Amino acid sequence: MSDAQIGTAVLNTLRDMILRHELRPGEKLVDRTLAAQLQASRTPVREAFGRLEVLGLVEKRDRGYFVVEMSSSRAFDLYQLREVLEVAAVSLAAEKATKSDLQEFREIVEQVNHFRTLPGRRADEVRVGMILHESIARVSGNKELHQALVRVLNQMVTFMWMEVLHEPQGASAGSQDEHERIVKYIEMKDGPNAAEIMRSHIRAGRERLTAVLRAREAQSTFVLPAGYGLSGLSKQQQ
């Protein structure tokens, strides 16, 4: 394997270990120990720490890298704040969206539909879907609202990965249908209906994720069923 392939394999493995709860929230990541466990050198492990920090799965402190806390209460609070911001944003976007804005929204929706047809590209589908949310907030015309939502979404990266891992069958299609309906109502300048779908869209994800996190907090060991993981979801997320 090339150095790049080894680095990717190490990153994928560590990412899955965090999401499977094999590396626990708050746990310090020791490069020497993990390198031995993964049968790799310390260099790709250290490089993976930095990339995991970008993904929101680890945080750097004075004494090294630590797995981020992923509590159900924090997830609930962030999703609740996101709901407030996005409902306001989509209501304003329905008033202010131009033809150019609407064309941008449609192109994003088409990209999401494209990724839905490609096996192993669920992460890209989610990533592009989040671009739609950010774009709607930008089109709202309220810069403070837009910036606040971007900050919240950045804090939610970890929880979004968890949500993807535990979504029920058909959730992807349902989510995409909601995206299309939101864009349709923005085009019709129907803020109330666009806001209602946005609210339902966010609450569904919140309820799925907080249920998983609460169950995980209730048991001392948490292991995902065989076959779950993010290793093959997206090269662009690596």
Residue pairs with C-beta under 8 A, 6 or more apart in sequence:
1 9
3 44
6 40
6 44
7 44
7 47
7 48
8 238
9 40
10 38
10 40
10 44
10 45
10 47
10 48
11 44
11 47
11 48
11 51
11 52
11 238
12 229
12 230
12 231
12 238
13 38
13 231
14 23
14 29
14 34
14 38
14 45
14 48
14 52
15 52
15 55
15 57
15 161
15 230
15 231
16 229
16 230
16 231
17 23
18 52
18 57
18 58
18 67
19 57
19 161
19 162
19 165
19 224
19 229
19 230
20 222
20 223
20 224
20 228
20 229
21 216
21 221
21 222
21 223
21 224
22 223
23 29
23 67
24 67
25 67
25 68
25 69
25 70
25 71
26 66
26 67
26 69
27 66
27 67
28 63
28 64
28 65
28 66
29 49
29 58
29 64
29 65
29 66
29 67
30 64
31 42
31 45
31 46
31 49
32 42
34 45
35 41
35 42
35 45
38 45
49 58
49 60
49 65
51 238
52 58
52 65
53 59
53 60
53 65
55 157
55 158
55 161
55 237
56 68
56 154
56 155
56 156
56 157
56 158
57 67
57 68
57 157
57 158
57 161
58 65
58 66
58 67
58 68
59 65
59 66
59 68
60 66
68 158
70 158
70 159
70 162
70 213
71 213
71 217
72 210
72 213
72 214
72 217
75 159
75 162
75 206
75 209
75 210
75 213
76 206
76 210
78 152
78 155
78 156
78 159
79 156
79 159
79 202
79 203
79 205
79 206
79 209
79 210
80 206
81 152
82 149
82 152
82 153
82 156
82 202
83 198
83 199
83 202
83 203
83 206
85 137
85 145
85 148
85 149
85 152
86 133
86 136
86 137
86 149
86 198
86 202
87 195
87 198
87 199
88 140
88 142
88 145
89 136
89 137
89 140
89 142
89 145
89 146
89 149
90 136
90 140
90 182
90 186
90 191
90 194
90 195
90 198
91 191
91 192
91 194
91 195
92 139
92 140
92 141
92 142
92 145
92 191
93 101
93 136
93 137
93 139
93 140
93 186
93 194
94 185
94 186
94 188
94 189
94 190
94 191
94 194
95 189
95 191
96 139
96 140
96 141
97 105
97 139
97 186
97 187
97 189
101 135
101 139
102 183
102 186
102 187
104 135
105 132
105 135
105 136
105 183
105 186
106 183
108 128
108 129
108 131
108 132
108 135
109 132
109 176
109 179
109 180
109 183
111 128
112 125
112 128
112 129
112 132
112 176
112 179
113 176
115 121
115 122
115 124
115 125
115 128
116 125
116 172
116 173
116 176
118 124
120 232
120 233
120 234
121 233
121 234
122 164
122 172
122 233
122 234
123 164
123 230
123 233
123 234
123 236
123 237
124 233
124 234
124 236
124 237
125 172
125 176
126 160
126 164
127 234
127 236
127 237
129 175
129 176
129 179
130 153
130 160
132 179
132 183
133 149
133 153
134 146
134 149
134 150
134 153
136 182
136 186
137 145
137 146
137 149
137 150
138 146
140 146
159 209
161 230
162 209
162 212
162 213
163 205
163 208
163 209
164 230
164 233
165 224
165 228
165 229
165 230
166 208
166 209
166 212
167 208
168 208
171 208
174 204
175 201
178 197
178 198
178 200
178 201
179 201
181 197
182 194
182 197
182 198
182 201
185 191
185 193
185 194
185 197
186 194
216 222
230 237
